[in-house]
Amino acid sequence: MGSAVLAAGANADDFRTADLGTPAPGEAGRTMKIDASTKYVNAEHLEVVTIRNQQGQGFCWRFDTLHASTGFPLSNIAPLDFDAGDTWVYVRPRHDGLGN
């Protein structure tokens, strides 16, 4: 996958699950960088984020879910060939009233 970001046009089968959000096109305004020591990342409901690992792999994700309040493994939403390590994702409600 190199340094390219997987876009929304990717095959849905490239992702482990889409019930925790949806792939998003291109680069997002915010990038989360993870490495082998990253335990967790935080996102807001409806936020679009680019997630990159230290191998240069990346994908863009829209966190349009709140049902996983206890968090979930990043590997659950990452493309199959993305090295997500043991990183977990926590999605919090938006504070602007749009994420309820």
Summary of the structure (lengths in Angstrom):
residues: 100
radius of gyration: 12.4
end to end distance: 35.0
largest distance: 37.6
contacts: 279
relative contact order: 0.28
helix: 6%
strand: 34%
